[in-house]
Amino acid sequence: MRYYVMTLFPELITKGMNTGVLWRAMEQGLISLDCFHIRGYTKNKHKRVDDYTYGGGAGMLMACQPIWDTYLAVQERIRERAAAEGRSPGRKRLIYLTPQGRVFDQAFAEELSKEQELIFLCGHYEGVDERILEEIVTDNVSIGDYVLTGGELPALVMMDSISRLIPGVLNNDESAEDESFNEGVLEYPQYTRPDEWMGKRVPDVLLSGHHAKVLEWRREQSLKRTAERRPDLLADQTGK
């Protein structure tokens, strides 16, 4: 998986990706990251990337030209790599992070993890000129019903979630399969040593060594926890 991020704050993206599991995955060549600093592509002598909105209103809007030229640079990088690998570059999905987009969830993460390359556009200020969005964006995506100061944190959230689904990124592939949301329910409670801590004991079934009973207990606990904490997930499955 190759990520291309168009941003005003590349250092935020690189610092977020150069840690833990994601850093190890990049070291192993399982994922890669290219950040493109939008301000570096503006033709404005003052390096401005925004301007006032037509029709009035508070705040500034990111302009078309710097984003368009950044996009062209991304496309050139993709073409160069495709040529070096003897393949067609094709059209890549370009994700714009916005509260107005489709809400990101596990199923969407799994869908995007099948792509070989993804482009992210991180907006700021009051947003981005609608014309450039119409021209280049394939997916408008939100990570929740709230507003942030920019698209960098949502981009990091998405890249983290997508990356851990790529084979080899996690040490144990089962850990990516047997967890919350993969079957439409929340993950069951988990425990480690010691058997007893502050008077609280690990459930006996987990110490029994009876694999079938452990699986049954975990399924029951997943359903119970989902009903208590996210009943909407069960309602989605039943259509009620």
Backbone torsions as a table, in degrees:
resi	resn	phi	psi	omega
1	MET	NA	129.4	175.8
2	ARG	-115.9	127.4	178.6
3	TYR	-105.6	135.1	173.6
4	TYR	-121.4	121.5	-174.7
5	VAL	-119.3	123.1	176.5
6	MET	-97.5	116.2	-167.9
7	THR	-151.6	157.6	170.9
8	LEU	-90.3	-10.4	-177.3
9	PHE	-133.6	70.5	-178.3
10	PRO	-61.0	-29.7	-178.6
11	GLU	-65.5	-30.8	177.7
12	LEU	-67.0	-40.7	179.0
13	ILE	-68.1	-48.0	-176.1
14	THR	-65.7	-39.1	178.7
15	LYS	-66.0	-39.1	179.3
16	GLY	-67.3	-33.4	-178.2
17	MET	-85.9	-21.8	-176.6
18	ASN	-89.2	43.2	178.9
19	THR	-140.1	149.6	169.4
20	GLY	54.1	-134.9	-175.3
21	VAL	-60.4	-41.0	-177.3
22	LEU	-67.3	-40.5	176.9
23	TRP	-61.2	-44.1	179.7
24	ARG	-63.1	-40.1	179.5
25	ALA	-63.4	-37.3	177.2
26	MET	-70.4	-38.0	177.3
27	GLU	-61.6	-33.5	-179.2
28	GLN	-86.6	-3.9	179.0
29	GLY	77.9	16.6	179.8
30	LEU	-80.7	-30.1	174.2
31	ILE	-137.0	159.0	175.0
32	SER	-140.9	159.1	-176.0
33	LEU	-135.0	130.3	172.1
34	ASP	-126.2	119.3	176.9
35	CYS	-101.2	137.5	179.3
36	PHE	-119.9	116.1	-176.8
37	HIS	-79.7	109.5	-174.7
38	ILE	-57.8	-38.0	-177.8
39	ARG	-63.1	-25.3	179.4
40	GLY	-72.8	-7.6	-178.0
41	TYR	-113.2	5.4	178.5
42	THR	-76.1	145.3	176.6
43	LYS	-94.9	-1.5	178.0
44	ASN	-71.2	130.2	-175.3
45	LYS	-64.2	-21.6	178.4
46	HIS	-95.6	6.7	179.0
47	LYS	63.7	26.8	176.9
48	ARG	-76.9	142.9	177.8
49	VAL	-118.2	1.6	-176.1
50	ASP	-131.2	169.3	178.0
51	ASP	-158.5	172.9	-179.8
52	TYR	-69.1	152.8	179.9
53	THR	-86.0	138.8	172.6
54	TYR	-65.4	139.9	179.8
55	GLY	90.8	-2.4	178.2
56	GLY	83.4	-179.8	-179.0
57	GLY	119.9	163.2	-177.0
58	ALA	-77.1	148.9	172.5
59	GLY	84.2	173.3	-178.2
60	MET	-112.7	162.2	-176.7
61	LEU	-123.5	137.5	176.6
62	MET	-67.9	133.6	-173.5
63	ALA	-86.4	163.1	-175.9
64	CYS	-68.6	-47.9	-168.8
65	GLN	-56.4	-49.7	-178.6
66	PRO	-63.2	-37.2	180.0
67	ILE	-69.1	-41.4	179.8
68	TRP	-61.9	-44.9	-179.6
69	ASP	-68.8	-33.1	173.9
70	THR	-64.3	-43.5	178.5
71	TYR	-59.9	-42.0	178.0
72	LEU	-62.1	-37.3	178.4
73	ALA	-66.8	-38.6	176.6
74	VAL	-63.1	-45.9	-179.9
75	GLN	-61.1	-38.3	178.2
76	GLU	-64.7	-41.3	177.9
77	ARG	-62.9	-41.6	179.5
78	ILE	-64.7	-41.9	178.9
79	ARG	-63.8	-41.1	179.5
80	GLU	-61.0	-44.3	-179.6
81	ARG	-68.0	-40.4	179.3
82	ALA	-62.8	-42.6	179.3
83	ALA	-63.5	-40.8	-180.0
84	ALA	-65.6	-28.3	-178.5
85	GLU	-98.3	1.3	177.1
86	GLY	67.5	40.5	179.9
87	ARG	-136.9	166.5	176.8
88	SER	-80.5	137.6	-178.7
89	PRO	-67.5	-38.5	179.7
90	GLY	67.5	175.3	177.2
91	ARG	-89.9	128.0	-178.7
92	LYS	-99.8	148.6	176.6
93	ARG	-73.0	131.1	178.6
94	LEU	-115.3	119.3	-174.1
95	ILE	-102.4	124.1	174.1
96	TYR	-103.9	124.3	-177.9
97	LEU	-83.4	115.7	-175.1
98	THR	-153.4	142.9	176.3
99	PRO	-62.2	-15.0	-178.3
100	GLN	-88.3	0.0	-174.0
101	GLY	-90.4	179.8	173.4
102	ARG	-62.1	135.3	-177.7
103	VAL	-72.8	128.1	-179.8
104	PHE	-71.0	131.8	177.1
105	ASP	-143.8	-178.1	-175.0
106	GLN	-63.1	-39.8	179.7
107	ALA	-62.8	-39.0	178.6
108	PHE	-68.7	-38.1	176.7
109	ALA	-60.4	-43.1	179.2
110	GLU	-64.1	-39.3	177.5
111	GLU	-61.9	-47.1	-177.6
112	LEU	-70.7	-26.9	-179.8
113	SER	-67.0	-14.8	178.1
114	LYS	-80.8	-13.9	178.8
115	GLU	-75.3	155.8	176.1
116	GLN	-92.0	-28.1	-179.2
117	GLU	-144.0	140.5	177.7
118	LEU	-134.6	142.2	177.3
119	ILE	-113.7	135.2	177.3
120	PHE	-117.8	136.6	173.5
121	LEU	-113.5	118.5	-179.3
122	CYS	-100.8	114.4	179.9
123	GLY	-85.8	168.5	176.7
124	HIS	-151.2	179.4	-179.7
125	TYR	59.6	-131.2	179.3
126	GLU	-89.8	5.0	179.3
127	GLY	125.3	-153.8	-173.1
128	VAL	-130.1	144.6	176.6
129	ASP	-52.2	128.3	-174.2
130	GLU	-59.4	-30.3	-175.9
131	ARG	-64.7	-39.4	179.3
132	ILE	-72.1	-32.9	176.7
133	LEU	-63.2	-43.2	179.5
134	GLU	-63.9	-30.2	-174.5
135	GLU	-80.0	-37.5	-169.6
136	ILE	-121.2	-22.2	-171.4
137	VAL	-80.6	134.3	174.3
138	THR	-103.7	-28.3	-176.8
139	ASP	-137.9	120.9	169.9
140	ASN	-93.4	123.4	-171.5
141	VAL	-132.4	137.8	176.2
142	SER	-118.7	145.1	174.4
143	ILE	-98.6	5.2	177.1
144	GLY	161.1	167.8	-175.9
145	ASP	-86.7	67.5	176.2
146	TYR	-157.7	167.3	-175.1
147	VAL	-114.9	135.1	177.0
148	LEU	-113.2	172.1	-178.9
149	THR	-76.8	-17.0	-179.8
150	GLY	-167.5	176.8	-175.1
151	GLY	-91.3	0.0	-175.4
152	GLU	-66.7	-46.7	-179.6
153	LEU	-63.2	-44.9	174.3
154	PRO	-59.1	-38.7	178.3
155	ALA	-62.3	-42.1	178.4
156	LEU	-64.3	-41.4	177.5
157	VAL	-58.1	-47.3	-178.3
158	MET	-66.0	-44.2	-178.8
159	MET	-64.9	-36.0	176.4
160	ASP	-63.7	-48.8	-177.6
161	SER	-64.8	-41.4	-179.6
162	ILE	-69.3	-43.1	-174.2
163	SER	-62.1	-39.2	-175.9
164	ARG	-69.5	-9.8	176.9
165	LEU	-91.5	-8.6	-179.2
166	ILE	-80.0	128.3	-177.7
167	PRO	-51.3	130.4	177.2
168	GLY	96.3	-17.8	-177.8
169	VAL	-68.3	-44.0	175.7
170	LEU	-91.2	145.9	-179.7
171	ASN	-62.7	-37.1	-178.3
172	ASN	-119.3	108.5	-176.8
173	ASP	-58.3	-27.7	-179.9
174	GLU	-63.4	-28.3	-178.0
175	SER	-68.0	-20.4	176.6
176	ALA	-87.7	-17.8	-175.7
177	GLU	-99.0	-32.9	-170.8
178	ASP	-107.4	67.4	-176.5
179	GLU	-151.9	-178.4	-175.6
180	SER	-54.0	139.3	173.3
181	PHE	80.2	-18.9	-176.1
182	ASN	-64.9	-28.9	176.1
183	GLU	-114.7	19.7	178.8
184	GLY	80.6	8.8	178.3
185	VAL	-133.8	166.8	178.8
186	LEU	-79.2	157.7	-178.9
187	GLU	-71.8	149.6	179.0
188	TYR	-70.7	161.4	175.5
189	PRO	-64.4	147.9	178.9
190	GLN	-130.2	153.6	-174.8
191	TYR	-139.6	156.3	173.3
192	THR	-136.9	-176.7	-178.8
193	ARG	-66.7	148.5	5.0
194	PRO	-82.3	168.3	179.2
195	ASP	-61.1	-32.6	-179.6
196	GLU	-131.8	136.0	179.4
197	TRP	-143.9	123.7	-179.1
198	MET	50.1	40.8	177.3
199	GLY	81.0	-0.7	-179.9
200	LYS	-102.2	123.6	-177.3
201	ARG	-101.1	148.5	171.3
202	VAL	-65.2	135.8	178.4
203	PRO	-51.4	135.5	-175.4
204	ASP	-56.3	-34.3	-175.9
205	VAL	-61.4	-31.2	-179.5
206	LEU	-75.0	-16.7	178.1
207	LEU	-98.0	-2.5	-172.2
208	SER	-77.9	-25.4	-175.7
209	GLY	78.7	6.0	-179.2
210	HIS	-92.1	100.8	-171.3
211	HIS	-60.5	-44.9	-177.9
212	ALA	-62.8	-41.4	179.7
213	LYS	-68.5	-35.4	176.8
214	VAL	-62.6	-45.4	178.9
215	LEU	-61.8	-41.8	179.1
216	GLU	-63.7	-43.9	178.8
217	TRP	-62.4	-43.3	-179.0
218	ARG	-63.3	-41.2	178.3
219	ARG	-63.2	-44.1	178.7
220	GLU	-60.9	-42.9	-179.3
221	GLN	-67.7	-36.0	177.4
222	SER	-62.4	-45.7	179.6
223	LEU	-65.0	-42.0	179.5
224	LYS	-62.7	-47.0	-178.6
225	ARG	-64.9	-39.0	178.9
226	THR	-65.0	-41.9	178.7
227	ALA	-62.7	-35.6	-178.1
228	GLU	-78.4	-40.7	-170.1
229	ARG	-104.8	-33.2	-178.9
230	ARG	-138.6	63.6	-178.9
231	PRO	-60.4	-20.3	178.5
232	ASP	-62.6	-29.7	179.0
233	LEU	-66.8	-40.3	177.8
234	LEU	-69.6	-36.3	178.2
235	ALA	-64.1	-36.2	178.6
236	ASP	-63.1	-35.8	-177.6
237	GLN	-75.6	-33.1	-178.6
238	THR	-91.0	-13.3	-179.6
239	GLY	79.1	15.2	-179.8
240	LYS	-108.5	NA	NA
